[in-house]
Amino acid sequence: MTYEQLKLLIEGQTENPSLDFKADSPLRLQRLAKDIIAMSNVRDGGLIVIGVKEQETGFEAIGVSDANLTTYNKDQMKDKLTKYTDPPVDFDLHFPSDNNGKTFVVIKVHPFKEIPVICVRDWDKDLVANTIYYRNTNQRVQSAAISNAHDLRAVIEHAAIKMFQKYRDLGLTQNTVTNTQSELDLPSSELINKIKSKGFIEFKFAFSPILELDLTELKDIIRRCQVNFNWTYPYLHSRPLQENNSLQFGDNFLEMELDMWSRKEFWRFFTDGSFSLISAFTEDWFGDEGDFFRKGMEERYSSGEYLFYFTTILEPITAFISFLERVIIEKNIDGNVKVELTYYKTKDRKLNLDSYERLWTLGTKTTKADNISESINLQATQLRMDSLKISNELVIKVLRRFDFHPPADNILMEQKKILNNHY
């Protein structure tokens, strides 16, 4: 871990299940053991940062003294903790320093590989044998024995996902989805050509085995599974604003196109259950005629120069995966699913943090990637169990192409706000 990455965490001024700040002190492993075990049972593991003191006004980066730094030894810590855990915990030590000579200790705890970590021996009053520790969420975040059904379910689901991943790696599951109607090229229409003339997103999903639906079922699925945030995904007009903004029926698909100011979108839903959507980057069309809501924004955000974190990455990915999850639940799908997303024409764009906590002072982040693509194959059951986690991972992967590495839990909190309509 670099100091720049650590600086982002400290500036966030928020502890969460995957992040714990502690003041400067020599190693007292007995007091850290519960935190390390608890974070090993969190899906992404966690970070314990030594050298950050909590004040009345927030957290202050004070660093760790030279004398205290010498007490932190990874091998000795692991050897000691092995006596108290089954399976053994896994972690790394990092010692990032700032430009003023302050050095910090960061314990990066890795999540368990297959089975949740259990404490197997008492350690005075700090650890209790036969206990699963977790970063409890039913009160201020702390490391404690699991005490509620929500946290227990989170650990069980995490273990189930690990099991699916193991079976997939061993070749015991078939995850490849091929030959679906969504693989066909979308039609060449005036709107699609307009969308593709600038930056745009393409999202797809497909199932194996394929579904056998009729057009009436497709329409019902869209209406029941549509996700409604400050925008609806996929977009469906209750009253068409223009003739081409109405729902259209094809031989084996439904489709909808929308060209309304900076919002430009086309989607097609096929009778085999596959789905394709392309959507323009709204930030490339701020100056479109008639968009009074964003009048003047094109002067600040020139077309082709920016990618908006919230508007173009966080919300669309969260909505797309949430829609897919609803389709799976609606039709009780129990096969495999392939998810693809691509951001086109991204090279040299600046990442604009139109959200993300209080990190407005983040330095400029750009990408050299012409396009940003991610594709995953997984079981539909896995997505139904953990759709938020999957969308979180996709968001993080896109942000990494801008060399931006925010804590997954911070992104997750914003996604939960979106899903709960708290924005």
Protein Blocks (a to p, Z undefined) as FASTA:
>chain_A
ZZklmmmmmmnopacfkbccdddddddfklmmmmmmmmmmpmnlpaddehiacdfkbccd
ebjafklmmmpcfklmmmmmmmmgccdddddddddddfkopacddddddddfkbccddfb
dehjlbcghiacdddfkbccdddddfbfklmmmmmmmmmmmmmmmmmmnopacfbdghif
klpccdddfklmmmmmmccddddddddddddddfklmmmmmmmmpccdfbccddddfbdf
bfklcccddfkbccddddehjbccdddddfkopacdddddfklmmmgghiamlgojlmmm
gghiaccfklmmmmmmmmmmmmmmmmmmmnopabddddddddehkghpacddfeghjllm
bccdddfbfbacddddddfklmmmmmmmmmmmmmmmmmmmnopacdfklmmmmmmmmmno
pZZ
